[in-house]
């Protein structure tokens, strides 16, 4: 099993410049520790994400790292010109010397899409049209495409990715429709939410992937060729009590950020669209399986149980969230490297 990292880069009480500096320091250490990839979310007009242009942050990180792969999880294709998206993917792949992993999606929040004047009821169709357009142009010398939302005629394509024909694509889903689509198209896949909830989506993906015959771009480092991951917030310390002490304020801050738009502009429409159930307390999140908190032994036990139940071969560890101090996140990272990574390698 491989271990990667995930982040929103939520708002902190300090300056934005310091927030970025600390994250760059943290993920540079993660590169040295041997994590496989750093995945960065995209959200807008919300305190949960102070890096709404993930490509900008990943470009900076690409120049400070050497081995760890990098990728948005995900680019919201509904908010980009497909031509511009093709160019950004190509630039990032070269800036990272071929380490880009491209997560794609349509956007989970109707509020965030609405701020950009996008009708969320049309977002799936827009996403699919943008996806088809980008794929038509990434390895072509000219882009000619006509779909329901996007149209290009004989546009010169001057930029192409370093990886051929393009970097691997990923999809993170909170419902079986998206999970099935990802499997049908051979994307690599990640799930979030409670263990039982994630299991349903992973199974939908696995069934569709099997019918397709496997990943479009198989990766030998993942058993079966397709990465199948689960996102989990993880805090590790020398004792379970110390890990809980660190995790509680960070989790409360992070949960408030995740729920910000729901609480300030909430509606039944938003709640129904969000899809992912979420506990209201740290204890509830530990019980549902979305948080793994404790000593290395405690966290390993939780990881083993979830891997067995979900059939995953990849863990996306969310290790610096809310207002967690850098020193605490670094200690957690070191313990993951020394105590957990060697065990995961044998799974």
N, C-alpha and C positions, 0 to 999 in steps of 0.2 A: 504493500500500500504506500502511495505517495502522500506527502503533506504539502499543501499550499496555504496561502494566506489570503484573507479577504478584508476589505475595509470600505467604509463609507467616507471616512474622514469627516466626522461630525464636528460641529462648532465647539470650541473650548473658550474658557474665560480669558485666555491670553490673546496676543495678537495673531492675526492670520499668518503672518510671516513666520512666527515661532511655531505655529501649528504645522506648517509645511516643513520647516527645518527638522522638527522632531520626527515627523513621519519619514522623511528621507533618511535620517539617521537610523531609525528603527528598521526600515526595509533594506538598508545597506547591510546591517547586521544579520538580517534574515538571509540575504544572499550568501554571506560568509558561512551561515549555519547550515546551508544546504537545502533550504525550502525550494520546492519545484517551481512555483509560480506565485506572483502577487496579482490578485484580481481586484479591480476597483469599480465600485458602483457608479451609476450616474443618476442623480436626482436634481430637481430644480426648485428654487424658491422655498427651501426647507432647511432647517438647521441640522438635519441629519447628514447633509452632504455639502461640505465647503469646497469640493472639487468637482463642480458640475460639468466641467470639461475634462473628462478623464485622460484624454490624450495629452493635454498639457502637462499634467503631473507625471504621467508615465514617460513622457519624453525626458523630463528631468531625471527620473529614476533610472532610465535606460543608460544615462551617461555616468551613473554612480555605481552600477552593478555590472557583473560580468557573466554570471551563469544562470541566475534565476530568470525564468520566463515571466512575461508581463502581459497583462491583458485587461481591457474593460470588461466588466461583467455587470451591466452590459451597455454597449452603445444603444441608445434609443433611436432606432432607424427612422421612426416617425418624425424626428426633429432635425433631420439632416437632409441636405441635397445628396442624392446618391452619388453624384459626380464628386462632390466634396468629400464624401465618406471614403470613396475609393482612393482619393489622393492622400487622405490622412492615414489610412491603413498602410499604404505603401511607404509613406515617410517614416512611420513608427517602426515598421518592420526593418527598414534600413538603419534607423537610429539605434535600434536594439541589436543590430547584427543578426537578424533572423530569429529573435526570441519572442515575437508577438503571438498571442493567442487571442482571437477576436470573439468576444461574447456579444451576442445581438439580442435585441428584444424590442417590444413595442411601448413599454412604460406601464407600470402597475397602477399608477395614480391618475384618476380622471382629473383631479385638481391640477396636477403638474402639467398634464397634456393641455388642459383648458387654458392655463396661463400662456401657453404657446399658440392658442387658438386652434387646437387640434381636437376634433370630436372623438372622444374615446370609443364611441360605438363603431367608428370606422377604423380604429387604430390597427386591428388585426389585418384587415385588407390592405391598409397602407403599408404596414410592416412587410407583408409578403411581396407586395409590388416593389418596394425598395430593395428587399433581399434579391429578388430575381434580377433587378436592374444592376445591382452591384456585382453580382456573379457574372452577368453578361459582359461587364466591362473590365474586370480586374486583370484578365490575361489577354485582352484584345488590344489591337493598335488603334482602333476607333470604336466609339460607343454609339451604336444605333439601337434604340429601344423604344417601344411604345407600350404602355400599360395604362390601367385606369387612372393612376395618379401622377405618373412620371413619364416624360417623353424627351428623348434626345435623338438628334439626327447628325450623324457623321462628325462626332466630337473627337478631336485628337486625344489619345490617352498617352500622356508623356511619362507618367509615373506607374511603375509596376512593383509589386512586392518582391522582396529578396527570396522568400520561400515560394516555391513553385508547386502548383499554379497560384497558390495563395496560402496565407496562414490558416491553420485549423480554426474552424468555427465552433463556438460553444453556445449553449442555451440554458438559461436558468428559469425553471418554471414552477409556478404555484398552482397549476391545474393540469388535469389530464389532457385537455385539448392541446395545450402548448407542449406538454411532454410527448404526446403522440407525434406531433409535427416534428419535433426534434429527432425522434427516433426514425421517422420515415425519411428524413433528409440526411441522416448519418452524422449529426452534430454530436459533440461531446456534451455531457449533461451534468447539471448540478440541481439539487433540490434543497429547500429550506423548510422551516416549520417543524412542528412536533413529529416525533418519529413515526407514529402511525399515519399521519398526514403525508409525510415525505414518502413513506413506503408505497402508498397508492400511486403517486406520481412516478416514482422510479419504476414500478411494475409496468405502468402504461408505456413508459419510454422503452423499457427492455423488450416488451412484446413487439412494438413497432420496429425497433432496431433489428430484432431477429428476422422479421419478415423482409426487411430490406437486405439483410445479409451482412450487416456490420457497419462500422464507421466509414465515412467517406475517406477520411485521412487517418488510418489506424496509427496508434502510438504504441510501440513495443513495450514501453515502460509501464503500461497499464494492462493487466490481465484481460484478455479478450479483445484488446485493441482499442476499446472505447473507455474514456474516463467517465466514471459514474460517481459523482461526489455528493457529499452532504455538507452544508454550512453549519458550523457550530461555534458559538462563543466559548472561548477556553481561557481559564485563568489557573495558573499553576503556582504553588508556593510550597514551602517546606512542611507546612501543616494544613489540614483541611480548614481549620479556623482562620488561619492567616489568609488563605485564598479567598474565603468568604468575606473577610474584612476588606480586601482589595476590590472584590467583585461587586459588592453591594452598591456603593455610590456610583460606580461606573455604569452598572446595569440600569440603575434608576434614571441616570441622566440620558443614557442611550435610549431607553424605552420612551422617555418623554419626547425625545427628538423624533423617534419613529412615529409616534402618535400625534405629532404636532398639528399636522393638517387635519387629521381626523377630529382632534379635540377643538380646534379653532374654527374649522369650516365643515364640521362633520355632518353627514347625512346618511340616510339608509343607502343611497346610491353608492356612496364611497365605501361604506362598510361591506356591501355586497360585492363590489368590484375588487376590493383588496384581496379577498379569497383566503389569505393566510390567517388561521387562528393564532392568537397570541395571548399567553398568560399575562396576568397583571402584576406579578411579583417575581422576585428572583427564585423563591422556593418553587413557584409554579413552573417557571421556565426550566428549572433543574428537573422537576418531575416529568415534564413533557419531553425532555431530551434535547432542548435547544441550547442549554448551557451545561458545560462540563467544568466543574469547579473543584479544586482540591490538590492533593499531592500528586506527583506523577503516577503513583499506583492507582489512586482514585480515578484519575482521568483516563488512564489506560484501560481500566475495567469498563468504564462507560464507552470508550471508543470500540472496544472489542465487542461489547453487547450490540451496539448499533451497527457495526460492520456486518455482524452475523445476521441481524434481522433485516437489514436493508440490502445486503449484497453489494456494498460499495467497495471501490478500490481507491478512493481518493477522499481526503478530508480537507475541507477549506476551513482553516482555523482563523477565527476572528479574535485576535489577541490584544488589540489596543482599541478601545471603544469608550464612549462617554467621555468622562474627564479623567481617565486613568493616567496617573503620572508615568512619564517615560521610564523612570527607574523600575517601577513595578512591572511594566510591560517587558522590559529588557530581561528582568529576572525570570519571568515566565517563559520568554523565548529561549533563554539559556537552558532551563530545565527541560523544555520540550526537546531541544537538540540533544542533550546528553542522556536523558532518561527515556524518552518516548520514541524518537526517530529510529534508534537501533532496533527496537521491538517492531515498529511498523514495517521496517524493511523485510522482516521475516514472514509477514502475513501474506 
